[in-house]
Every structure is written in structure tokens, then in C-alpha cells.
């Protein structure tokens, strides 16, 4: 939450569009099912004048239900966004309804002129390329009119909430991560971990130096055990000492 106090949204802002869409699609999902059930009962199950009366009665009940849903859902929206519910269902409904209707009426008046021009071109050049373009323009104007109605609804919701909660600061973390959709949850930052250093190989022991045998002037080897030169070389056992019994290791 970036604002220090609760303030209304600007009219043509993303906040107004998100708030209006939040309320509009929730009401639409509930009411369209009610209308569909009423139509099935009136057209298929109960045919004739009585069926039409039942269907009209269901449509009226659905309209009343949509009106009752406006203050309930608006209060729920304020609770999720700011941490405070709204009081007075009638006051909330009237505050949202009249602002939304006035804004939609102004948008309809502004878009009426290009709509009439496009409709005239479509009628005059029906079946031609210019008539097709005029029909596309009419469709785009209808979409723009619906978008303005959604934005006006969100703007009106913020105005009603700001009037009741004026001077209050939004509660920190009013919207919990569980209440957010998966595309709104920010992923936790990934901290790169440095790879562990590779273990150093153990140093190899240096090979023992090869000491050449000491040979006397008479051609006899010095005994490495007693240090004398009383050695002889046998044809089978190799060099051996006659004093201490040392024998040369055979490889």
C-alpha cells in the first residue's frame, strides 16, 4: 500500500478499472445464472403466458438481487483493500449507483455523435467495404462504452470508500497472499549460491631416492646392515653378508 491515507482513485486509471471489473464480473456471474434458470423454466418447463410471467418475475428478482449485491460486494472490496468494511447498505448503493450512472451517461453522450455517423454509413453502404468499416466502428464504440461503465463503477467505489474512511490509513497487509491470484503473487527472489570449492587432492609422497650400492675397490659391495665389505655374490641368492647374514632382496 503506497498511500498514507485512503483517497479516491482517478477516473481514467488502472485502479478504477480493476475495482470496477472486480465488482462487475462477480455480479454478472451470480445474476446470469439466475436469469438462465428463469429463462429455462419460462420457455421450456412452463410454456404459454404463465411461463412468460414466471420468466419475467425471475428477471425482476435477478435485477433486485444484483442491486442488493452492490453494497455487499463493495464493502467486501473495501475490507480486502483497506482493512475496513463500509457501513450503510443503502448509502453505499446510492453512492456507487448515481456516480456510475452519471459517468456512463456522459460517456454515452460523447460517443453518440460518432455512433450516429457510423450507423448512417452502415445503412447507406450496406454490403460494401465502407459499411463493414462502419459496423466495426460501432462495435468498438459499444466496447468503449462498456469499458467506461466499468471504470466509472470502480471510480465510484473508491469515492464511497474515501468518504466513509476519510482520514484513516490503510491497514498494513490488508490483502493477504492467499487472497491474491497466482499472477499477482510476487515470486521470492532467488539468491544465487556459489558452488562449493572442489576438494584439493592430497599431496603425493615423494618417492624415496634410490641410493646406489657402495662398491669397494676389490669389487665387493658394502653391507647396508653392518657396514662391512665381507659380502659375496651367490649365483642363487645374490649378494649376502658373511658377518651379519644380510641378504640382498630379490626383485
Secondary structure, DSSP 8 states (H G I E B T S, - for coil): ---SS-----TTSHHHHHHHHHHHHHHHHHHHHHHHHHHHIIIIIS-SHHHHHHHHHHHHHHHHHHHHHHHHHHHHHHHHHHS-----HHHHHHHHHHHHHHHHHHHHHHHHHHHHHHHHHHHHTTTSHHHHHHHHHHHHHHHHHHHHHHHHHHHHHHHHHHHHTTT----TT-S-GGGS-TTTS-----------------------------B-TTS-B--TTT----EEEETTTEEEETTT--B----
